[in-house]
Every structure is written in C-alpha cells, then in structure tokens.
Amino acid sequence: MAGLFKTTRRGTMLMGGALPLALVLPAHAQTAAPAQTAPAEPPGEAPVFVGRANTIQLGGFEVTTLLGGASMNDNPIETFGLNADPAEFESLSAENFIPADRSGGSFTLTLVRTPDALVLFDTGMVPANNAASLAQAGVKPEDVTHVVLTHMHPDHIGGLMDGEAPAFPKAELILPRPENDHWAANPSEAYTAKVVPLLDKARQIEGTEEILPGIRAEQAHGHTPGHTTYLLESDGQRLLITGDSFNHYVYSVQRPAWHVRFDVDKEQGAATRQAVLARLAEEKIPFIGYHMPFPALGFVAPNGEGSYRFVPATYQFG
C-alpha cells in the first residue's frame, strides 16, 4: 500500500484543562501523566497540551490520526476481563510485558481529507486538545466539513461543544440513529450537553450505508446499541475505523471473548469484537482503533484459535 507516512510530535499529553477533564471523564478516560518529559513549567502553571498528528495517504484520501488525550487506570481486569481467570490475566500480561495492575490508553480522533470533504471521526473530550492536534495537521476546527460519531460515550462526544457553541461550527454532524435512540431514552449528562444542542441539524444514519463517497457505515453493535464502524475505500485501498470495537491492544485483541466493563451488551460486544478482529485478520485491512497506542494505526494478525495480535504500523504506508 503506497503512500506517505509522516509524524508530528511535540510537547506532552497533558494540557491546562487537565483538572476539569478529570472531573468529567469516566474511569476509563482519566488523564494520565505525560508520555514524555517536558521542560519544567513556571510555578503555578499547568502543563500545556501541544498536540500530535500522524498522516498517511490512502489512495486519494489523506488520513490523519489526532491525539486527544491519554489515560492510566488501575485494576484493568475489572475493565477488560470481567469473566477472565485472574491467573490467566496475570499470565497474559506478563507474556506481553505489561503490568497486570494498571493499563494505559490513548484517545485518538481520525481526520479524513477526501477530494470533496474534511471529515472528523469522534471528537475526544477537550476542544483545546483537538485544536492543538488539528493545528499540527495544518487544520482549524472551522475547516472540518463533517463530524461523524461511532457512538456516544463521553470520551467520543465531549469535544462536540466548546462551552455553549459548536466546536466545529461549519460541520454537519452525522450520527447513528440506533445510537441516538438509545441515549434519547437513557440520557447521560454528556449526551444532553454535547449532542442534544446539535440534533436539529444532524443527519441520522442507520449504520449500513455510504455516508460520503468512499466512506461506508457498518453496524458493530454491542459496545453500545448503535456502535458503528466506518470503512474507507479509495483507489482500491481500504482502512477500517473501528471505534471501540476493541479497547485494549492486548486484552481485547488476544482474548476477545473476555467481557469489557463498558460494553452495554457484554455478549454482543464480545461477538462483535471477535467478528471485527476476524475480518481484519482475514482481509488484511489496516485499521484505526480509538484506544490503541497512538498513532492508533495498525493491523490484526491471527494468534492461535480465537486469538489475535495487534501489529502496529511502521513504514507500510511510505
């Protein structure tokens, strides 16, 4: 798959709004310590989130992943292995050189430039973070023409509004109708504050159609009742935006049958996870996963019966 792979990396993964962020995010979305050491800040000032962006060429599309934040949480078995045997959880962690008592993850937005549109998939938690990472890609929030949601958990919709104003003022919001129906009947604080103000002008889809040329929605329910993935296809090249189909690069990929705390339907979530992973491995489609290690781009390979492994992208695109 030919194309350009370029990386921009500056600053730390924290920002001046770190304290408000920690107050509004669920347990799986708390802000972590910086991924790299930054110069000491003057007394009384919080670290500044500068932003990170990674861009590849996919046929005639330019696909950029944008760092929206990071998290570090304790007791990952209570999130990624509700039905796991503790001894196996410990063993799997050790085999993959990660601690069994804590887990870290990224929150990664995807920006797709097509010949006719500039499309953002999911919106992270903090508008200032989004703007910083967009700036690394040479984009302003007002340049975005469409905002597309995979689902409506707080860490995916928190960046829709900047205070009382839309964070992407010129963008059409596209969202899965089954997802909106669920949250309309069971409104969360984030849904009420971030989605409801934009519903009048939003386009609701069923999750089984082409939403823009070369971008097809595909139902992947279970994590939430309307969780949706998006297949990009340009000039014969494909990439799947998987959202939260699987949320940890080891636990949910190597043990997809393990139940995940934040899956609304645990059994359906596990079945969807296995189906998406099997497809990626069989068809060798690259993917972007919202909580994969940044830049959240890679492949899935078979790893024994019912198990897979995450293969991070390196120089395949350039």
Backbone hydrogen bonds, N-H to C=O, Kabsch-Sander energy under -0.5 kcal/mol:
donor,donor_aa,acceptor,acceptor_aa,energy
6,K,55,T,-2.5
8,T,53,A,-2.2
10,R,51,G,-0.9
12,T,48,V,-0.8
18,A,15,M,-1.6
21,L,17,G,-2.2
22,A,18,A,-2.2
23,L,19,L,-1.2
24,V,20,P,-1.2
24,V,21,L,-0.7
25,L,21,L,-1.5
29,A,26,P,-2.3
30,Q,27,A,-0.8
32,A,70,A,-0.8
45,E,42,P,-2.1
50,V,12,T,-0.8
50,V,48,V,-0.7
51,G,12,T,-0.6
53,A,8,T,-1.6
54,N,65,T,-2.1
55,T,6,K,-2.4
56,I,63,V,-2.7
57,Q,4,L,-0.9
58,L,56,I,-0.5
58,L,61,F,-3.2
59,G,57,Q,-0.5
61,F,58,L,-2.7
62,E,113,R,-2.2
63,V,56,I,-2.7
63,V,61,F,-0.6
64,T,62,E,-0.5
64,T,111,L,-3.3
65,T,54,N,-2.7
66,L,109,L,-2.7
67,L,52,R,-2.0
68,G,107,F,-3.3
69,G,107,F,-0.6
71,S,105,G,-2.4
73,N,103,S,-2.8
75,N,101,D,-1.7
78,E,75,N,-1.7
79,T,76,P,-1.6
80,F,76,P,-3.4
81,G,77,I,-1.2
82,L,259,H,-2.2
84,A,81,G,-1.8
89,F,85,D,-2.5
90,E,86,P,-2.4
91,S,87,A,-2.4
92,L,88,E,-3.0
93,S,89,F,-2.1
94,A,90,E,-2.4
95,E,91,S,-2.5
96,N,92,L,-1.2
96,N,93,S,-0.6
97,F,94,A,-1.5
98,I,93,S,-2.3
103,S,73,N,-2.6
105,G,71,S,-1.7
106,S,291,H,-0.6
107,F,69,G,-1.9
108,T,106,S,-0.5
108,T,290,Y,-1.9
109,L,66,L,-2.4
109,L,107,F,-0.5
110,T,121,F,-1.5
111,L,64,T,-3.4
112,V,119,V,-3.2
113,R,62,E,-3.0
113,R,111,L,-0.5
114,T,112,V,-0.7
114,T,117,A,-2.5
119,V,112,V,-3.1
120,L,146,H,-2.9
121,F,110,T,-3.3
122,D,120,L,-0.6
122,D,148,V,-2.8
123,T,156,H,-2.3
129,N,126,V,-0.5
130,N,126,V,-2.0
131,A,127,P,-2.7
132,A,128,A,-2.0
133,S,129,N,-2.3
134,L,130,N,-3.0
135,A,131,A,-2.2
136,Q,132,A,-1.1
137,A,133,S,-0.8
137,A,134,L,-1.0
138,G,135,A,-1.5
139,V,134,L,-2.4
143,D,140,K,-2.3
144,V,140,K,-0.6
144,V,141,P,-1.1
145,T,118,L,-2.3
146,H,118,L,-1.6
147,V,172,E,-2.7
148,V,120,L,-3.2
149,L,174,I,-2.1
156,H,153,H,-2.4
157,I,153,H,-1.0
158,G,124,G,-0.8
158,G,154,P,-1.8
159,G,124,G,-1.3
160,L,157,I,-2.0
162,D,165,A,-3.5
163,G,161,M,-0.6
165,A,162,D,-1.5
167,A,160,L,-2.9
168,F,160,L,-0.6
171,A,168,F,-1.9
172,E,145,T,-2.5
174,I,147,V,-3.2
175,L,203,R,-2.3
177,R,205,I,-4.3
180,N,176,P,-2.3
181,D,177,R,-2.8
182,H,178,P,-1.6
183,W,179,E,-2.1
184,A,180,N,-2.6
185,A,181,D,-1.5
186,N,182,H,-1.3
192,T,188,S,-2.3
193,A,189,E,-2.1
194,K,190,A,-2.9
195,V,190,A,-0.5
195,V,191,Y,-1.8
196,V,191,Y,-2.2
198,L,195,V,-2.1
199,L,195,V,-0.6
199,L,196,V,-1.2
201,K,198,L,-0.9
202,A,199,L,-1.2
203,R,173,L,-3.3
204,Q,202,A,-0.6
205,I,175,L,-2.5
211,I,209,E,-0.6
211,I,215,I,-2.1
212,L,215,I,-1.3
215,I,212,L,-2.8
216,R,231,L,-2.5
217,A,209,E,-3.3
218,E,229,T,-2.7
219,Q,207,G,-0.8
220,A,227,H,-2.6
222,G,224,T,-2.1
223,H,220,A,-0.5
227,H,224,T,-1.2
228,T,150,T,-2.0
229,T,218,E,-2.8
230,Y,241,I,-2.0
231,L,216,R,-2.9
232,L,230,Y,-0.6
232,L,239,L,-3.4
233,E,214,G,-2.2
234,S,237,Q,-2.4
237,Q,234,S,-2.2
239,L,232,L,-1.9
240,L,286,P,-2.3
241,I,230,Y,-3.1
241,I,239,L,-0.5
242,T,240,L,-0.8
242,T,288,I,-2.2
243,G,288,I,-0.6
245,S,242,T,-2.0
252,S,248,H,-0.5
253,V,248,H,-0.6
254,Q,250,V,-3.3
255,R,250,V,-0.5
255,R,251,Y,-1.6
258,W,255,R,-1.7
261,R,79,T,-3.0
263,D,260,V,-1.8
264,V,223,H,-2.3
264,V,262,F,-0.5
265,D,222,G,-2.4
266,K,264,V,-0.6
269,G,265,D,-2.9
270,A,266,K,-2.1
271,A,267,E,-2.3
272,T,268,Q,-2.9
273,R,269,G,-2.4
274,Q,270,A,-2.3
275,A,271,A,-2.1
276,V,272,T,-2.8
277,L,273,R,-2.4
278,A,274,Q,-2.4
279,R,275,A,-2.1
280,L,276,V,-2.4
281,A,277,L,-2.4
282,E,278,A,-2.6
283,E,279,R,-3.0
284,K,280,L,-1.0
285,I,280,L,-1.0
287,F,298,G,-2.5
288,I,240,L,-2.0
289,G,296,A,-1.7
290,Y,243,G,-1.4
292,M,289,G,-1.6
296,A,293,P,-3.0
298,G,287,F,-2.1
299,F,311,V,-2.4
301,A,309,R,-2.3
303,N,304,G,-0.8
303,N,307,S,-2.5
307,S,304,G,-2.0
308,Y,253,V,-1.2
309,R,301,A,-2.2
310,F,249,Y,-0.6
311,V,299,F,-2.9
313,A,297,L,-2.4
318,G,315,Y,-1.4
